[in-house]
Amino acid sequence: MATRRFAVIGLGRFGSTLARGLAAAGQEVIAIDSREEAIEEVQDVVDHAVRLDATDEKALRAQGVDQVDVAVVCIGEEFESNLLATVLLRNMGVAEVIARATSNVRAQILKLVGATEVVLPEDESATRLAQRLATPNVIDFLSIASGFSLVQLKAPKAFYHRNLDELGLRRNQGITVLAIRRQRQATRGQPAGEVVLSAPGGDEVILPGDELVVVGPHESLAKLPRG
């Protein structure tokens, strides 16, 4: 069996068990958590265990996480960190990012922002908290925390041909663009189809027809241009 490099991020019960199981199977494992006690529990059984913030790109790159074959995000308690780490890993070029979700709602969100696979280790029912906003450009709305929502919307005309830095959504309104869904026109050797740009950079220009996946406070989302 060929050895692959894994990063296991989040060493709760699920993540710790996963890291130990992969190591026992002869796989190379980098175990990551923000808690020193969690690192101490696995450091003798994995190749490398390190305490760091999984939403810190520089810290992840310094540990070679951008070079792993598979990253598994097992952060269970803080969904925002789970979400941001998943987006960041995809943006860093990790080909396979598996995210742990504690509900079907969160599983859908993680898939939406680019997770290649989502696992639900607990067999628990979850009600999908979603509703359509009474505006024509909103496609879907998910309340994921108190006062905090994820929205998929058609890009307003006011955003057309402007890049994300110019729009300043995160800087001015606390809204993060997690992904852009874009319909690609057929070209020579490349068929038409949807392209998902995960964690787009500040120089990414919004085009007519784009759909944005954004997350932020309810009050900020409500102030976005309509149509």
N, C-alpha and C positions, 0 to 999 in steps of 0.2 A: 504494500500500500504506500503510495507516494505521500510524502510529508508536505503539508501545506501550513502556511502561516496564518494564525488566527489572532484577532484582538477581541477580547471579551471585556466589554465596558459596563461596569456596574456589577458589584460582587455581593449582591444579596443572596438569598437561598438559591434562586434560579441560576444566576450568573456564576456563583461559586461552584455549584454542582456541574455546570457546563464546562467551566475551565478545568476542573479536575478530571472530568471525563475525557476531554480532548487530550489533555496531557497524558493520561493513562493509555490512550490509544496511540501514543507516539507522535502526536502533532505538536508543532511549535506554537506556544501560546504566550501572548502578552496580556497580562491581566491588569485592568485599570479600575481604580475607584478613587473617590475623593477622601475616603476614610482610612486612616492609618491602620486601624484594627482589622479592617477587611483585607488589606494588603498583607498583613502579617499572617493571616490564616491560610493564604495560598502560596506565599512566596517560596516555600520549600518544595512545591510540587509542579510549578509552572516554570517556563524558561525565564520569564521576566515579569515582575510585578512592580507596578509603579503607582504612586499617588499623584494624581493630577486632575485638573478640571477638564472633563471631556468636551467642553465647548470652547476650549482654547486651542486654536489651530496650530499655533507655533509649538505648543507643548506636545501635541499629538505627532506632529512631523518630527520633532526632536527624538521621539521614541520609535520612529520608523513605522508609525501606524499607516501612513499613506502607502506603504509598500506591502501590506498584508494581502493575502488572497481573499480573506473573508473577515468582516467586522460584525460582531454581534452586540447590539446595544440592549443591555438588560436593565437599564435604569427604570425602576418600578415606581418609586415614590414621587419623583418630580417629572411630570410629563413634559413640561416645557424643555427641560434639559434633554430628555429622550428625543424629542422632536428636533431640537437644534443640533444635537450630536449626529442624528441620522442625516440631516441635510448637509452638515459640514463634511461628513465622511464621503458622501456622494460627490460633493464639490471637489474634494481632494483627489478624486479619481479612484477610490476603492470600488472595484467592480461589483462586489457582492456585499450588500449591507442588509443584514437581517435584524429586524427590530422586534423587541418584545412589547406586546400591548396587553393591557389589563382589561380591555373592553373592545367590543366590535367597533365602537365609534373611533377609538384611538387607532385601531388597526386601519380603518379607512383613511384616516388623516395621514398616517405614516406611509401608506401606499401612495397617497396623493402627492406627497412631497418627494417620492423617489425611492423608498425602501424596496429592495428587490424581493423581499419576502417578509411577512409578518407572522409571528407566532403568538398564540394566546395560551400560555401554560396553565392558566387557571380556567376551569370550565365554569365560568360564571356568566350569568345573563347580564346584558347591559342595554339600556334603552338609548337608542340613537337620538341625541338631543339636537334636532335640526329643524329649521323652518326657513321658508322663503321670505326674504325681505320684500317689502312692497315697493320695489324699484325694479325696472326692467333689466338692468345690467347685472343683477345678482343671480347667480345660478344655484348656489347652495350656501347654507349658513350653519355653522356648528358652534354651539356654546361649549367650550372645553374647560372653562374655569369661571369663577365668579368675576364678572366684568371683563372677560377675556374671550375673544371669539376668533374663529377661522372662517374666512369667507372666500368663496370662489366666485369671481365676477368677470364680466366682459370689461375689457379695458375702456374706461371713459374716453370720449373723443379728446378731452382736454389733455390726455396723456400721450396722444399719438405723436410719434417722431421726437419724443423727449426721452433722455436716458434717466435711469433711476437716481443718479446723483442730482440731476437737475430737479427732479420731482421732490426729493428730500423727504420722502414719506417717513422713513425711520427717524431721521434727524428732527423733523418738525412735529410729527404726530405720533411717534412711537409705533408705527406700522411697519412690519417686516414683510417684504415680498419673498416668499419661500420658493415659489416656482412660477414659471410662465409656460402656459400651454399654447402652442402655436401650430397652425396648420401649414405644413410644408407643401409647396407646389412641386409637381413632378418635374424633374430635370433629367438630362441624359444620364442613364445608369442609376437613377434614384427615384423610386416611386413616390407618389404623393402620400401624405400621412401626417399624423400628429407627432410633434416633437415636444418633449417636456424639458425645459431648462431649469434644473434644480439649483437653488441658491445662486441666482443670477448676480453678476457683478454690477457695480455702479455705472459702468459704461454701457450696459445693455439697453438698447433703444426699444421702446414699446411700439409695436406696429399695429395698424388697423386689423381687427379680428382676433387679437391676442386675448387670452383669458388669464387672469392673474389669481394666484392663490396667496392670500395675505393673512396675516395674523396680527391682532392688536386689540386695544381697548374698544369696548362697544361705542363709546362716545366719539372716538376718532374715526372708526369705521363708518359711523352714521354721517360724518361730514364729507365723505368722499364724493366727488362729482357724480351726478346722476345722468347716465346716458352719454 
